[in-house]
Amino acid sequence: MNIIVCIKQVPGTTQVKIDPQTNSLVRQGTKNIINPFDSYALEEGVHLKERFGGKVTALSMGPPQAEEILREAIACGADQAFLVSDRLLGGSDTLATSYTLSRAIRKIADFDLVICGRQTADGDTGQVGPELAETMGLPFVAYVNKIEEVGAGQIRLQRMVEDGYEVIETSLPAMISVVKEINVPRLPSLRGLARAKSAAVIVWTAADIEADMSRIGLNGSATKVIKIFFPNRERRGEKLQGCMEEQVETLVQKLRESRVV
Amino acid sequence: MESNGYQGVWTFAEQRNGKLKRVSYEILARGRELADTLGTELTAVCFGHNISEVDQLIAHGADKVYLIDDPALAVNQEDLCAGELARLIRENKPEILLAGATSLGRAFIPRVAAILQTGLTADCTGLDIDAGKKLLLQTRPTFGGNMMATIICKDKRPQMATVRPRVFKKKAPDANRKGQIIKVDFKKEAVTSRTRLLNFVENITESIKLEDADIIVSGGRGLGKPENFKLIEELAEALGAAVGSSRPPVDEGWIPYSHQVGQTGKTVCPKLYFACGISGAVQHLAGMQSSEMIIAINSDPDAPIFDVATYGIVGDLFQVVPLLINKLKCE
């Protein structure tokens, strides 16, 4: 079973600052990491390979330093890694990103399953997975928390919904997004680390994947961020006073006054 | 699709088991205001089988309802929903499409956007119209709720957004409102579903659903161990409340994910929210801070939850909660 895992490099913290001059995000000084949700996707890919054979390909799109997370993916069990990196890709929204990834996947060509994390920790959209699946013409199952069975040309999964989980069967090739409940990602092995050091991460430009230039980067993006700002957090914060009994007494009184209770 | 000739605001009215979801009414309420600002029609699109109260969509603000009723659509097969919604949009050209940011909406609406090659903004908490340019201003939290971004879709149509549940308020129905329900045939041959729903397993452990509850009592890491959720359940019972959780107890397996409130769980907006032993990480606040009244019980006086709490009690929850239960039961 050949698997492609899509991963993204994200800032290691979500405590970001805004540069008041340029009104853009300040990213310097923050360590970059593999998007936490993507490490579950990678682990699931490696786990499936161990059960059914085949190979795991890690794929990312981003600036040259995103190579770091692809090496990490190799250290954790991926067999090969590709990075789509090109200045022309800057400013891509989810539509342009999913198109670009679809071109890279077409070039990799040989796969049964594409796995991604449920969303990224920076953008939080969760849209690239389903948009990519549609662009590739693949069936898509979101929020997978368990792969129950892999059969000939099909796969049975559990996916989380608001009030429980659904058991879903889909034909292969397919694409899924996974949630953290699916597994516990492993740490890189010593052998993996050694392999990651010497392995080649293949870097592709937009031309290498024969991308339609009108569908990538800013040109290919339908949406545009026009403003970023800090959320207006309502400050309330009245701490009750007195001994514990008195505080509870006051609270119950306030609740009664509010007529909710 | 380019923007020429697109007109009208559409909302996707999501149903589950034949019943319309609350968020379907919430986006209808906001959609009505947007349509009025633009001076255009509001249309709800509804897919399913034997859906009750479709006329309620009119009573809640729609001028028109496109209804596709077919057994194949009963369980929201995403392949089919995506194909049918894209087809209707191509035929009727709305300028805006809103859908709930539910597990269904966030999984299949992006596919509709990809089919139509247009922009989509995820999980919006603010929707306005730029009157001069007639553009939809779509505001959403990003970076785990630490930042807000306002996004536009300038040239492509429709402008599409998924909308976080419980952000906009459902309006009271007006039974006298007039509207048109248009039954549309399901184009069976047009799309085939490659996925099949085999089974559904419900794992909400008690009867009151989090999304619908007026009062929610949530427990966090401060509970220390799974057995202590009993205390949360007792308080919930005394108040007639639903039980919620912050992320750590869910990660630890003390309570199922369906109880999780926050950025990667549910967004709730009850009249009263109790946070017991919850420190108030920004991801949790993102899911509950618009609650009308928030009560925090935590032993750490510096916990950020106290910043958003209407009333806070600094103290050991194992002491405070039993006292509270007692007091509520006595009265």
Chai-1 contact restraints between the chains, C-beta under 6 A:
chainA,res_idxA,chainB,res_idxB,connection_type,confidence,min_distance_angstrom,max_distance_angstrom,comment,restraint_id
A,T14,B,F143,contact,1.0,0.0,6.0,A-B,restraint_1
A,T14,B,G144,contact,1.0,0.0,6.0,A-B,restraint_2
A,T14,B,N146,contact,1.0,0.0,6.0,A-B,restraint_3
A,V16,B,F143,contact,1.0,0.0,6.0,A-B,restraint_4
A,D122,B,F143,contact,1.0,0.0,6.0,A-B,restraint_5
A,D124,B,T142,contact,1.0,0.0,6.0,A-B,restraint_6
A,T125,B,A122,contact,1.0,0.0,6.0,A-B,restraint_7
A,G126,B,R106,contact,1.0,0.0,6.0,A-B,restraint_8
A,Q127,B,P110,contact,1.0,0.0,6.0,A-B,restraint_9
A,Q127,B,A122,contact,1.0,0.0,6.0,A-B,restraint_10
A,P130,B,A107,contact,1.0,0.0,6.0,A-B,restraint_11
A,P130,B,P110,contact,1.0,0.0,6.0,A-B,restraint_12
A,P130,B,R111,contact,1.0,0.0,6.0,A-B,restraint_13
A,E131,B,P110,contact,1.0,0.0,6.0,A-B,restraint_14
A,E131,B,A114,contact,1.0,0.0,6.0,A-B,restraint_15
A,E134,B,R111,contact,1.0,0.0,6.0,A-B,restraint_16
A,E134,B,A114,contact,1.0,0.0,6.0,A-B,restraint_17
A,T135,B,A114,contact,1.0,0.0,6.0,A-B,restraint_18
A,P139,B,R194,contact,1.0,0.0,6.0,A-B,restraint_19
A,P139,B,T195,contact,1.0,0.0,6.0,A-B,restraint_20
A,A142,B,A107,contact,1.0,0.0,6.0,A-B,restraint_21
A,Y143,B,S103,contact,1.0,0.0,6.0,A-B,restraint_22
A,V161,B,S103,contact,1.0,0.0,6.0,A-B,restraint_23
A,E162,B,S103,contact,1.0,0.0,6.0,A-B,restraint_24
A,D163,B,E202,contact,1.0,0.0,6.0,A-B,restraint_25
A,D163,B,I204,contact,1.0,0.0,6.0,A-B,restraint_26
A,D163,B,S258,contact,1.0,0.0,6.0,A-B,restraint_27
A,G164,B,V201,contact,1.0,0.0,6.0,A-B,restraint_28
A,G164,B,E202,contact,1.0,0.0,6.0,A-B,restraint_29
A,G164,B,N203,contact,1.0,0.0,6.0,A-B,restraint_30
A,Y165,B,V201,contact,1.0,0.0,6.0,A-B,restraint_31
A,E166,B,L197,contact,1.0,0.0,6.0,A-B,restraint_32
A,E166,B,F200,contact,1.0,0.0,6.0,A-B,restraint_33
A,V167,B,L198,contact,1.0,0.0,6.0,A-B,restraint_34
A,V167,B,N199,contact,1.0,0.0,6.0,A-B,restraint_35
A,I168,B,T195,contact,1.0,0.0,6.0,A-B,restraint_36
A,I168,B,L197,contact,1.0,0.0,6.0,A-B,restraint_37
A,E169,B,R196,contact,1.0,0.0,6.0,A-B,restraint_38
A,E169,B,L198,contact,1.0,0.0,6.0,A-B,restraint_39
A,T170,B,R194,contact,1.0,0.0,6.0,A-B,restraint_40
A,T170,B,T195,contact,1.0,0.0,6.0,A-B,restraint_41
A,S171,B,R194,contact,1.0,0.0,6.0,A-B,restraint_42
A,A222,B,T118,contact,1.0,0.0,6.0,A-B,restraint_43
A,A222,B,G119,contact,1.0,0.0,6.0,A-B,restraint_44
A,A222,B,C153,contact,1.0,0.0,6.0,A-B,restraint_45
A,A222,B,K156,contact,1.0,0.0,6.0,A-B,restraint_46
A,T223,B,G119,contact,1.0,0.0,6.0,A-B,restraint_47
A,T223,B,I151,contact,1.0,0.0,6.0,A-B,restraint_48
A,T223,B,C153,contact,1.0,0.0,6.0,A-B,restraint_49
A,K224,B,I152,contact,1.0,0.0,6.0,A-B,restraint_50
A,V225,B,A149,contact,1.0,0.0,6.0,A-B,restraint_51
A,V225,B,I151,contact,1.0,0.0,6.0,A-B,restraint_52
A,I226,B,T150,contact,1.0,0.0,6.0,A-B,restraint_53
A,I226,B,I152,contact,1.0,0.0,6.0,A-B,restraint_54
A,K227,B,T150,contact,1.0,0.0,6.0,A-B,restraint_55
A,I228,B,M147,contact,1.0,0.0,6.0,A-B,restraint_56
A,I228,B,A149,contact,1.0,0.0,6.0,A-B,restraint_57
A,F229,B,M148,contact,1.0,0.0,6.0,A-B,restraint_58
A,P231,B,M148,contact,1.0,0.0,6.0,A-B,restraint_59
A,R235,B,D307,contact,1.0,0.0,6.0,A-B,restraint_60
A,R236,B,T310,contact,1.0,0.0,6.0,A-B,restraint_61
A,G237,B,F306,contact,1.0,0.0,6.0,A-B,restraint_62
A,G237,B,D307,contact,1.0,0.0,6.0,A-B,restraint_63
A,E238,B,Y311,contact,1.0,0.0,6.0,A-B,restraint_64
A,K239,B,G312,contact,1.0,0.0,6.0,A-B,restraint_65
A,K239,B,V314,contact,1.0,0.0,6.0,A-B,restraint_66
A,L240,B,Y311,contact,1.0,0.0,6.0,A-B,restraint_67
A,L240,B,I313,contact,1.0,0.0,6.0,A-B,restraint_68
A,M244,B,G315,contact,1.0,0.0,6.0,A-B,restraint_69
A,Q247,B,I313,contact,1.0,0.0,6.0,A-B,restraint_70
A,V248,B,L323,contact,1.0,0.0,6.0,A-B,restraint_71
A,V248,B,L324,contact,1.0,0.0,6.0,A-B,restraint_72
A,V248,B,K327,contact,1.0,0.0,6.0,A-B,restraint_73
A,V252,B,K327,contact,1.0,0.0,6.0,A-B,restraint_74
A,K254,B,Y311,contact,1.0,0.0,6.0,A-B,restraint_75
A,S258,B,M293,contact,1.0,0.0,6.0,A-B,restraint_76
A,V260,B,K271,contact,1.0,0.0,6.0,A-B,restraint_77
A,V260,B,L272,contact,1.0,0.0,6.0,A-B,restraint_78
